[in-house]
């Protein structure tokens, strides 16, 4: 899975996390994912 440069992999992971958080904010209070 580590065929991508680390910074690119981290960037994709962060984008995925942001998308997940944006969806979760519709049902969870802001800050619910601050500890993740």
N, C-alpha and C positions, 0 to 999 in steps of 0.2 A: 504493500500500500504506500510505502515511502518512495514512490517514484517521482513525486513532486518535491521541489525545493521546500525547505521547512517553512520559510516565511509565507509562501503561497498556500501551503497546507493550513497554516494558522489562520491566514486571511479567510479561506473558505470556511473553516470551522467557525470563525467569528461571525461571518455572514449568516451561516446556518443558525447559530445561536441567537442572533438578533432577530431573525425571522420567527424563530420559535417564541422568543420573548414577546414579540409584537402580537402574536396570536394569543399568547397566554394572558396578556394584559386585558383582554376582553372579558376574562372570567376571574382573574386574580388581581389583587391590589398591586399598585406600583411598588417596587422594591422586593417583591416576593422572590426574585432570582438574584438579589444582590449577594447572597452567600454562596452562589454556585461559582 
